[in-house]
Amino acid sequence: MKIAHFNTYDGGGAGIAARRLNKGLNMIGEQSRLFVKYKNSIDENVNQIISSDVHNRFFDKLSSKYFLNNIKEGSTITSIMYPSIGFEFLNAIEEFEIINLHWISTFISIEAIMKIYAMGKPIVWTLHDQNPMTGACHYTNGCDKFKKDCSFCPQLVEDRFNIARKILECKTNNFPKDITIVTPSKWLAECARESAVFKNNRIEVIKNSLETYLYKPYDKIEAKRSLGVSDSTKVILFGANDLTEKRKGFINLLEAAKILKGIKYIENLIDRNELCILTFGQGSHLLDTMNLPYKSLGYVNDDQNLSTIYSAADVLVLPSTEDNLPNVMLESMSCGTPVVSFEIGGMKDVIKNEYNGYTCGINNVQALAENIVKCLSKDGSISNNCREYAIKNFKLENQANNYRELYKELIINHNNKSSSAQVNIPYILPEASSFINQCICELSVDINNELNELEKRCIELNNETEAQKQNNELMKNALNRDINSITLERNKLKLEQDLLVSERDALRQEKDLIESENDVLRQEKDLIESENDALKQEKDLIESERDALKTQICSLQNSKSWTITKPFRVSKRLIKKTIKFLLPYAVIRYYQLKKYGK
């Protein structure tokens, strides 16, 4: 069986849910593909549709001015099925047997749905919020006008053209009544049954699924350590996405935090520094107002990291006041972490009090805080219950098999019916064109003003470009001069470098010569030291001989013969001195007598 799914994105809550269904169908042997307008994943079973009709400036302006930028503060987002009024993508689905629409705002128009229906293919529409059954909003915030006509939408700042009513009228009049509606929760199914758009359609409930083999419990202590949390710390987890949207219930979480601080069990945890609130998704300074220890993890998209975060938590808090079947609830339970929420939407279908979490009356923040404490103080059995419930109810194969049975039934029933294909379907239906015509004048003026501003800006940019061009030319000339100067300087430096190289070589030669002389001097030094050693030896020998001679002289002087001959020695020395003194005089006198005769 070949199934084609359509979703605006392949990310976000609806995009992830659509991808999981697509994956599950392929796992059980079906040929399933997901077609998206914006693709960010690397999933090979997801195809991005690129069409010249997909991006339409007028409808972009229409959607922005009257919806995206026209909602009251805190209200849920609003959107329409335009600007994607093109039909080119229909060529890509000729081979598919059944079409499954998902979250298709700004992607698949009402007219395109009619074209698909005219191709004679069964259509299943999986609702992920209330937008397909309302004039524009994705959650009604308690408003029940979608059951009748959506007149003057209370979530819009102004609705001068009563656009929401006209869009709902367009949907009611033109959506085929044999489109099969599938909702993940009983609450959304009941909304569809009461709506003006789908009250006559077949409506089924099939829960979403997830990869239970990826989202599984990890060791809680190790998971906490990996996030920088101590082993004994109790962790409260909160997914903080779009905190400004009232239905997300962030205000309820803040109120519950105030109540928690007055509960003795929590006080003891705080005193022991054993409490931490973990948040992932959008950060906000409002988290500081809780006055409780918290850690913001930012946006996390990796399955393994998310599983670690869920495993580290002791409880996941979902304070939303409106929701369908949030992925975070399924993921948390699959990782063994209980969930605390208000008794709304798909939470009522999944959370069983004291088994896998707790629910309480909507906006009952006192009960919400008490239920958080119950989960924190529970033993490990509730974690086992969560995992067991997820395996039983949320495996990919479970959802895929339920859808496959539905597809088979629809194909058989469709084949038994006679073909009633519609023809001459316009690009814009009369109901839509009735309010679009009213908007054209305003939007055309806005667009014209934008064009004038763009034209002025183009002239300014041209002038700036010309001035920049002239400036660039001046800079180019200056750079050329600088280059020439640098070239001359480089040549000069080259000459200096060559000179320095020559001087270096000369110094090296001098160094070698000095080293040679040093070697000669070392040799001479060694020779002198050798001679000194020899002289020292001779000196030592002479000194030893002198000492021996002194000893002999002393011995001689002390002998008797020396004493007896002493007068003779004295006389001898006296005669020598007398002769030495008188001999010169005698010689002189002799020559005088000889010469002068006197």
KANOR-V101238 format. One record per residue. PSI is psi as a letter, one per 30 degrees, with the letter a starting at -180 (* if undefined). OMEGA is omega as a letter, one per 40 degrees, with the letter a starting at -180 (* if undefined). D_LAST is the distance of its C-alpha to the last C-alpha in Angstrom with 2 decimals. Layout:
# KANOR-V101238
psi->PSI omega->OMEGA d_last->D_LAST
psi->PSI omega->OMEGA d_last->D_LAST
This chain:
# KANOR-V101238
psi->k omega->i d_last->172.89
psi->k omega->a d_last->170.87
psi->k omega->i d_last->170.17
psi->k omega->i d_last->168.51
psi->k omega->i d_last->167.04
psi->k omega->i d_last->166.12
psi->k omega->a d_last->163.75
psi->e omega->a d_last->161.81
psi->l omega->i d_last->158.51
psi->g omega->i d_last->157.22
psi->a omega->a d_last->155.42
psi->l omega->a d_last->156.53
psi->e omega->a d_last->159.18
psi->e omega->a d_last->162.00
psi->e omega->i d_last->159.74
psi->e omega->i d_last->158.32
psi->e omega->i d_last->161.83
psi->e omega->i d_last->163.08
psi->e omega->i d_last->160.17
psi->e omega->i d_last->160.85
psi->e omega->i d_last->164.52
psi->e omega->i d_last->163.52
psi->e omega->a d_last->161.10
psi->e omega->i d_last->163.72
psi->e omega->i d_last->166.33
psi->e omega->i d_last->163.95
psi->e omega->a d_last->163.05
psi->g omega->i d_last->166.70
psi->g omega->i d_last->167.09
psi->l omega->i d_last->168.43
psi->j omega->a d_last->167.02
psi->k omega->i d_last->165.98
psi->k omega->i d_last->163.86
psi->k omega->i d_last->162.81
psi->k omega->a d_last->162.75
psi->l omega->i d_last->160.74
psi->e omega->a d_last->159.86
psi->k omega->a d_last->156.31
psi->k omega->i d_last->154.43
psi->f omega->a d_last->151.19
psi->l omega->i d_last->151.45
psi->g omega->a d_last->150.58
psi->k omega->a d_last->153.92
psi->f omega->i d_last->155.17
psi->g omega->i d_last->158.77
psi->k omega->i d_last->158.39
psi->k omega->i d_last->159.06
psi->k omega->i d_last->158.28
psi->k omega->i d_last->161.00
psi->j omega->a d_last->159.72
psi->k omega->i d_last->162.44
psi->f omega->a d_last->162.53
psi->f omega->a d_last->165.26
psi->e omega->a d_last->163.44
psi->j omega->a d_last->161.33
psi->j omega->a d_last->163.64
psi->e omega->a d_last->162.15
psi->e omega->a d_last->165.34
psi->f omega->i d_last->166.03
psi->e omega->i d_last->162.42
psi->e omega->a d_last->162.92
psi->e omega->a d_last->166.29
psi->e omega->a d_last->164.93
psi->e omega->a d_last->161.89
psi->e omega->a d_last->163.68
psi->f omega->a d_last->166.85
psi->d omega->a d_last->165.62
psi->e omega->a d_last->161.93
psi->g omega->a d_last->160.91
psi->g omega->a d_last->164.21
psi->l omega->i d_last->164.32
psi->l omega->a d_last->164.12
psi->k omega->i d_last->160.96
psi->f omega->i d_last->161.02
psi->l omega->i d_last->163.91
psi->l omega->a d_last->163.82
psi->l omega->i d_last->163.01
psi->k omega->i d_last->165.81
psi->l omega->i d_last->166.08
psi->l omega->a d_last->168.62
psi->f omega->i d_last->169.17
psi->l omega->f d_last->168.09
psi->g omega->a d_last->166.09
psi->i omega->a d_last->166.57
psi->g omega->a d_last->169.89
psi->l omega->a d_last->168.97
psi->g omega->a d_last->170.85
psi->e omega->a d_last->168.36
psi->f omega->a d_last->167.30
psi->f omega->i d_last->170.85
psi->f omega->a d_last->170.05
psi->f omega->a d_last->167.56
psi->g omega->i d_last->170.22
psi->e omega->a d_last->172.98
psi->f omega->a d_last->172.23
psi->k omega->a d_last->172.26
psi->f omega->a d_last->175.37
psi->k omega->a d_last->174.85
psi->k omega->i d_last->172.92
psi->j omega->i d_last->171.30
psi->l omega->i d_last->170.23
psi->b omega->i d_last->167.81
psi->j omega->a d_last->165.95
psi->g omega->i d_last->166.55
psi->k omega->a d_last->166.05
psi->g omega->a d_last->164.80
psi->d omega->a d_last->165.23
psi->j omega->a d_last->168.84
psi->l omega->i d_last->171.44
psi->e omega->a d_last->175.08
psi->e omega->i d_last->176.09
psi->e omega->i d_last->173.75
psi->e omega->i d_last->175.32
psi->e omega->i d_last->178.71
psi->e omega->i d_last->177.41
psi->e omega->i d_last->176.20
psi->e omega->i d_last->179.59
psi->f omega->i d_last->181.28
psi->f omega->i d_last->179.39
psi->g omega->a d_last->181.59
psi->k omega->i d_last->178.85
psi->k omega->a d_last->179.21
psi->k omega->i d_last->176.89
psi->k omega->i d_last->175.35
psi->j omega->i d_last->173.55
psi->j omega->a d_last->171.17
psi->k omega->i d_last->170.76
psi->f omega->i d_last->167.41
psi->a omega->a d_last->168.42
psi->f omega->a d_last->171.40
psi->e omega->a d_last->170.57
psi->f omega->a d_last->173.08
psi->g omega->i d_last->175.90
psi->l omega->i d_last->174.76
psi->f omega->a d_last->174.48
psi->e omega->a d_last->170.68
psi->l omega->i d_last->169.12
psi->f omega->i d_last->167.70
psi->k omega->a d_last->168.63
psi->f omega->a d_last->171.43
psi->h omega->i d_last->169.93
psi->f omega->i d_last->173.34
psi->k omega->i d_last->175.26
psi->g omega->i d_last->178.46
psi->f omega->i d_last->179.33
psi->f omega->i d_last->178.49
psi->f omega->a d_last->181.78
psi->d omega->a d_last->183.62
psi->f omega->i d_last->181.93
psi->h omega->a d_last->178.35
psi->k omega->i d_last->179.36
psi->i omega->a d_last->176.57
psi->k omega->a d_last->173.83
psi->f omega->i d_last->172.48
psi->f omega->i d_last->168.98
psi->k omega->i d_last->168.56
psi->e omega->i d_last->167.33
psi->k omega->a d_last->170.10
psi->i omega->a d_last->172.75
psi->e omega->a d_last->174.40
psi->g omega->a d_last->175.90
psi->h omega->a d_last->176.87
psi->e omega->a d_last->174.90
psi->e omega->i d_last->174.84
psi->e omega->a d_last->178.66
psi->e omega->i d_last->178.94
psi->e omega->i d_last->176.45
psi->e omega->i d_last->178.34
psi->e omega->i d_last->181.58
psi->e omega->i d_last->180.04
psi->e omega->a d_last->178.99
psi->e omega->a d_last->182.35
psi->f omega->a d_last->184.36
psi->f omega->i d_last->182.30
psi->k omega->i d_last->180.61
psi->k omega->a d_last->182.66
psi->f omega->i d_last->184.56
psi->g omega->i d_last->183.97
psi->k omega->i d_last->180.17
psi->k omega->a d_last->179.33
psi->k omega->i d_last->177.16
psi->k omega->i d_last->174.72
psi->k omega->i d_last->172.91
psi->f omega->a d_last->170.28
psi->l omega->i d_last->171.80
psi->e omega->i d_last->175.30
psi->e omega->a d_last->174.56
psi->e omega->i d_last->173.86
psi->e omega->i d_last->176.94
psi->e omega->i d_last->179.06
psi->e omega->a d_last->177.60
psi->e omega->a d_last->178.53
psi->f omega->a d_last->182.08
psi->f omega->a d_last->182.53
psi->l omega->i d_last->181.00
psi->f omega->a d_last->183.03
psi->e omega->a d_last->181.13
psi->g omega->a d_last->181.38
psi->f omega->a d_last->184.35
psi->g omega->a d_last->186.38
psi->l omega->i d_last->183.64
psi->k omega->a d_last->183.05
psi->k omega->i d_last->180.22
psi->l omega->i d_last->178.30
psi->j omega->i d_last->175.49
psi->j omega->a d_last->172.65
psi->l omega->i d_last->169.44
psi->l omega->a d_last->166.07
psi->l omega->i d_last->163.68
psi->l omega->i d_last->159.98
psi->i omega->a d_last->157.60
psi->f omega->i d_last->157.85
psi->f omega->i d_last->155.42
psi->e omega->i d_last->152.77
psi->j omega->a d_last->153.72
psi->l omega->a d_last->153.39
psi->k omega->i d_last->151.94
psi->l omega->i d_last->148.24
psi->k omega->a d_last->146.60
psi->e omega->a d_last->146.82
psi->e omega->i d_last->143.50
psi->e omega->i d_last->141.63
psi->e omega->i d_last->143.46
psi->e omega->i d_last->142.47
psi->e omega->a d_last->138.84
psi->f omega->i d_last->138.75
psi->g omega->i d_last->139.84
psi->g omega->a d_last->137.29
psi->k omega->a d_last->139.90
psi->l omega->a d_last->139.43
psi->e omega->a d_last->141.59
psi->f omega->a d_last->143.65
psi->k omega->i d_last->144.32
psi->k omega->a d_last->147.93
psi->k omega->i d_last->148.22
psi->k omega->a d_last->150.94
psi->k omega->i d_last->151.15
psi->k omega->i d_last->152.48
psi->j omega->a d_last->152.79
psi->i omega->i d_last->151.98
psi->k omega->i d_last->153.48
psi->i omega->a d_last->154.63
psi->f omega->a d_last->154.39
psi->f omega->a d_last->156.10
psi->j omega->a d_last->159.39
psi->e omega->a d_last->161.59
psi->f omega->i d_last->163.37
psi->f omega->i d_last->160.09
psi->g omega->a d_last->160.32
psi->e omega->i d_last->156.71
psi->e omega->i d_last->157.96
psi->e omega->i d_last->159.81
psi->e omega->i d_last->156.60
psi->e omega->i d_last->154.82
psi->e omega->i d_last->157.70
psi->e omega->i d_last->157.69
psi->e omega->i d_last->153.93
psi->e omega->i d_last->154.58
psi->e omega->a d_last->157.19
psi->e omega->a d_last->154.92
psi->f omega->i d_last->152.29
psi->g omega->i d_last->154.90
psi->k omega->a d_last->155.82
psi->e omega->a d_last->154.14
psi->e omega->i d_last->153.35
psi->e omega->i d_last->151.50
psi->e omega->i d_last->149.75
psi->e omega->i d_last->148.36
psi->e omega->a d_last->147.15
psi->e omega->i d_last->145.42
psi->e omega->i d_last->143.79
psi->g omega->a d_last->142.41
psi->h omega->a d_last->141.41
psi->h omega->i d_last->143.79
psi->k omega->i d_last->145.89
psi->k omega->i d_last->145.24
psi->j omega->i d_last->147.48
psi->k omega->i d_last->146.62
psi->k omega->i d_last->147.80
psi->l omega->a d_last->147.74
psi->b omega->a d_last->148.76
psi->k omega->i d_last->148.48
psi->l omega->i d_last->146.12
psi->k omega->i d_last->146.93
psi->f omega->i d_last->145.43
psi->f omega->i d_last->148.79
psi->f omega->i d_last->147.68
psi->f omega->a d_last->145.28
psi->f omega->i d_last->148.28
psi->f omega->a d_last->149.32
psi->h omega->i d_last->146.46
psi->k omega->i d_last->146.31
psi->k omega->i d_last->143.45
psi->l omega->i d_last->144.05
psi->k omega->a d_last->142.29
psi->k omega->a d_last->143.28
psi->f omega->a d_last->142.89
psi->a omega->a d_last->143.93
psi->k omega->a d_last->146.07
psi->k omega->a d_last->146.28
psi->f omega->a d_last->148.04
psi->k omega->a d_last->146.77
psi->e omega->a d_last->149.35
psi->e omega->i d_last->146.83
psi->e omega->i d_last->145.12
psi->e omega->i d_last->148.52
psi->e omega->i d_last->149.53
psi->e omega->a d_last->146.36
psi->e omega->i d_last->147.10
psi->e omega->a d_last->150.71
psi->e omega->i d_last->149.60
psi->f omega->a d_last->147.11
psi->k omega->i d_last->149.84
psi->f omega->i d_last->152.15
psi->k omega->i d_last->154.77
psi->k omega->i d_last->155.46
psi->k omega->i d_last->157.05
psi->j omega->a d_last->159.38
psi->g omega->a d_last->160.60
psi->k omega->i d_last->162.49
psi->f omega->i d_last->165.87
psi->k omega->i d_last->167.03
psi->l omega->a d_last->165.97
psi->c omega->i d_last->167.43
psi->i omega->a d_last->165.66
psi->k omega->i d_last->161.91
psi->e omega->a d_last->159.61
psi->e omega->i d_last->157.19
psi->e omega->i d_last->159.91
psi->e omega->a d_last->160.53
psi->e omega->a d_last->156.81
psi->e omega->a d_last->156.10
psi->e omega->i d_last->158.90
psi->f omega->i d_last->157.88
psi->g omega->i d_last->154.44
psi->g omega->a d_last->156.06
psi->k omega->a d_last->155.62
psi->l omega->a d_last->158.71
psi->k omega->i d_last->159.86
psi->k omega->a d_last->161.05
psi->l omega->i d_last->163.12
psi->l omega->a d_last->166.17
psi->i omega->a d_last->169.51
psi->l omega->i d_last->169.73
psi->b omega->a d_last->170.00
psi->f omega->i d_last->169.02
psi->e omega->a d_last->167.31
psi->e omega->a d_last->170.77
psi->f omega->a d_last->171.32
psi->e omega->a d_last->168.09
psi->k omega->i d_last->166.84
psi->j omega->a d_last->168.68
psi->k omega->i d_last->167.97
psi->f omega->i d_last->165.99
psi->e omega->i d_last->165.83
psi->g omega->i d_last->163.39
psi->a omega->a d_last->162.89
psi->k omega->i d_last->164.78
psi->l omega->i d_last->166.78
psi->l omega->a d_last->168.15
psi->k omega->a d_last->170.22
psi->k omega->i d_last->168.84
psi->g omega->i d_last->166.43
psi->i omega->a d_last->166.61
psi->f omega->i d_last->162.88
psi->e omega->i d_last->163.31
psi->e omega->i d_last->164.81
psi->e omega->i d_last->162.21
psi->e omega->a d_last->159.40
psi->e omega->i d_last->161.15
psi->e omega->i d_last->161.64
psi->e omega->i d_last->157.93
psi->e omega->i d_last->157.19
psi->e omega->a d_last->159.75
psi->e omega->a d_last->157.98
psi->e omega->a d_last->154.54
psi->f omega->i d_last->155.76
psi->l omega->i d_last->157.75
psi->a omega->a d_last->156.69
psi->f omega->a d_last->156.05
psi->e omega->a d_last->159.74
psi->e omega->i d_last->160.37
psi->e omega->i d_last->157.57
psi->e omega->i d_last->159.27
psi->e omega->a d_last->162.57
psi->e omega->a d_last->161.04
psi->e omega->a d_last->159.70
psi->e omega->a d_last->162.95
psi->e omega->a d_last->165.00
psi->e omega->i d_last->162.80
psi->e omega->a d_last->163.03
psi->e omega->a d_last->166.79
psi->f omega->a d_last->167.44
psi->g omega->i d_last->164.61
psi->k omega->a d_last->163.61
psi->e omega->a d_last->163.53
psi->e omega->a d_last->166.16
psi->e omega->a d_last->168.62
psi->e omega->a d_last->168.69
psi->e omega->i d_last->168.65
psi->e omega->i d_last->171.62
psi->e omega->i d_last->173.63
psi->e omega->a d_last->172.99
psi->e omega->i d_last->173.81
psi->e omega->i d_last->177.20
psi->e omega->i d_last->177.90
psi->e omega->a d_last->176.87
psi->e omega->i d_last->179.12
psi->e omega->a d_last->182.07
psi->e omega->a d_last->181.57
psi->e omega->i d_last->181.25
psi->e omega->a d_last->184.46
psi->e omega->a d_last->186.34
psi->e omega->a d_last->185.01
psi->f omega->a d_last->186.09
psi->f omega->i d_last->189.59
psi->l omega->i d_last->189.89
psi->k omega->a d_last->190.91
psi->k omega->i d_last->188.18
psi->h omega->a d_last->188.43
psi->k omega->i d_last->185.36
psi->l omega->a d_last->184.99
psi->l omega->i d_last->184.36
psi->h omega->i d_last->183.20
psi->k omega->a d_last->180.89
psi->l omega->i d_last->179.11
psi->e omega->i d_last->175.41
psi->k omega->a d_last->176.30
psi->l omega->a d_last->179.45
psi->e omega->a d_last->181.84
psi->e omega->i d_last->181.16
psi->e omega->a d_last->177.44
psi->f omega->a d_last->177.86
psi->e omega->i d_last->179.95
psi->f omega->i d_last->176.97
psi->e omega->i d_last->174.44
psi->e omega->i d_last->176.25
psi->f omega->a d_last->175.86
psi->f omega->a d_last->172.13
psi->e omega->a d_last->171.55
psi->e omega->a d_last->171.58
psi->e omega->a d_last->169.07
psi->e omega->i d_last->166.84
psi->e omega->i d_last->167.08
psi->e omega->i d_last->165.97
psi->e omega->a d_last->163.10
psi->e omega->i d_last->162.19
psi->e omega->i d_last->162.52
psi->e omega->i d_last->160.26
psi->e omega->i d_last->157.79
psi->e omega->i d_last->157.99
psi->e omega->i d_last->157.38
psi->e omega->i d_last->154.43
psi->e omega->i d_last->153.18
psi->e omega->i d_last->153.67
psi->e omega->a d_last->151.72
psi->e omega->i d_last->149.08
psi->e omega->i d_last->149.01
psi->e omega->i d_last->148.49
psi->e omega->i d_last->145.73
psi->e omega->i d_last->144.19
psi->e omega->i d_last->144.47
psi->e omega->i d_last->142.74
psi->e omega->i d_last->140.12
psi->e omega->i d_last->139.77
psi->e omega->i d_last->139.35
psi->e omega->i d_last->136.82
psi->e omega->i d_last->135.07
psi->e omega->i d_last->135.18
psi->e omega->i d_last->133.52
psi->e omega->i d_last->131.01
psi->e omega->i d_last->130.38
psi->e omega->i d_last->129.82
psi->e omega->i d_last->127.29
psi->e omega->i d_last->125.65
psi->e omega->i d_last->125.71
psi->e omega->i d_last->123.94
psi->e omega->i d_last->121.42
psi->e omega->i d_last->120.92
psi->e omega->i d_last->120.43
psi->e omega->i d_last->117.75
psi->e omega->i d_last->116.18
psi->e omega->i d_last->116.39
psi->e omega->i d_last->114.65
psi->e omega->i d_last->111.98
psi->e omega->i d_last->111.60
psi->e omega->i d_last->111.41
psi->e omega->i d_last->108.59
psi->e omega->i d_last->106.82
psi->e omega->i d_last->107.38
psi->e omega->i d_last->105.87
psi->e omega->i d_last->102.89
psi->e omega->i d_last->102.51
psi->e omega->i d_last->102.83
psi->e omega->i d_last->99.92
psi->e omega->i d_last->97.87
psi->e omega->i d_last->98.89
psi->e omega->i d_last->97.77
psi->e omega->i d_last->94.42
psi->e omega->i d_last->94.04
psi->e omega->i d_last->94.92
psi->e omega->i d_last->92.21
psi->e omega->i d_last->89.67
psi->e omega->i d_last->90.85
psi->e omega->i d_last->90.36
psi->e omega->i d_last->86.83
psi->e omega->i d_last->86.05
psi->e omega->i d_last->87.42
psi->e omega->i d_last->85.13
psi->e omega->i d_last->82.14
psi->e omega->i d_last->83.29
psi->e omega->i d_last->83.49
psi->e omega->i d_last->79.97
psi->e omega->i d_last->78.60
psi->e omega->i d_last->80.37
psi->e omega->i d_last->78.80
psi->e omega->i d_last->75.31
psi->e omega->i d_last->76.13
psi->e omega->i d_last->77.03
psi->e omega->a d_last->73.66
psi->e omega->i d_last->71.81
psi->e omega->i d_last->73.85
psi->e omega->i d_last->72.84
psi->e omega->i d_last->69.14
psi->e omega->i d_last->69.56
psi->e omega->i d_last->71.14
psi->e omega->i d_last->68.24
psi->e omega->i d_last->65.63
psi->e omega->i d_last->67.60
psi->e omega->i d_last->67.65
psi->e omega->i d_last->63.83
psi->e omega->i d_last->63.46
psi->e omega->i d_last->65.66
psi->e omega->i d_last->63.50
psi->e omega->i d_last->60.26
psi->e omega->i d_last->61.95
psi->e omega->i d_last->62.82
psi->e omega->i d_last->59.21
psi->e omega->i d_last->57.97
psi->e omega->i d_last->60.49
psi->e omega->i d_last->59.35
psi->e omega->a d_last->55.61
psi->e omega->i d_last->56.55
psi->e omega->i d_last->58.61
psi->e omega->i d_last->55.76
psi->e omega->i d_last->53.31
psi->e omega->i d_last->55.83
psi->e omega->i d_last->56.13
psi->e omega->i d_last->52.32
psi->e omega->a d_last->52.20
psi->e omega->i d_last->54.93
psi->e omega->a d_last->53.07
psi->e omega->i d_last->49.85
psi->e omega->a d_last->51.92
psi->e omega->i d_last->53.60
psi->e omega->a d_last->50.29
psi->f omega->a d_last->48.84
psi->f omega->a d_last->51.91
psi->l omega->a d_last->51.77
psi->e omega->a d_last->50.65
psi->e omega->i d_last->48.08
psi->e omega->a d_last->46.34
psi->e omega->a d_last->46.38
psi->e omega->a d_last->45.05
psi->g omega->a d_last->42.18
psi->e omega->i d_last->41.21
psi->e omega->i d_last->38.36
psi->e omega->a d_last->36.86
psi->e omega->i d_last->37.13
psi->e omega->a d_last->35.55
psi->e omega->a d_last->32.64
psi->e omega->a d_last->32.32
psi->e omega->a d_last->32.25
psi->e omega->i d_last->29.71
psi->e omega->a d_last->27.34
psi->e omega->i d_last->27.91
psi->e omega->a d_last->27.12
psi->e omega->i d_last->23.93
psi->e omega->a d_last->22.75
psi->e omega->a d_last->23.90
psi->e omega->a d_last->21.93
psi->f omega->a d_last->18.65
psi->e omega->i d_last->18.49
psi->e omega->a d_last->17.64
psi->e omega->a d_last->14.81
psi->e omega->a d_last->13.50
psi->e omega->a d_last->14.01
psi->e omega->a d_last->12.26
psi->e omega->i d_last->9.14
psi->e omega->a d_last->9.59
psi->e omega->i d_last->9.99
psi->e omega->a d_last->7.04
psi->e omega->a d_last->4.82
psi->e omega->a d_last->7.81
psi->e omega->a d_last->8.18
psi->f omega->i d_last->5.46
psi->g omega->i d_last->3.74
psi->* omega->* d_last->0.00
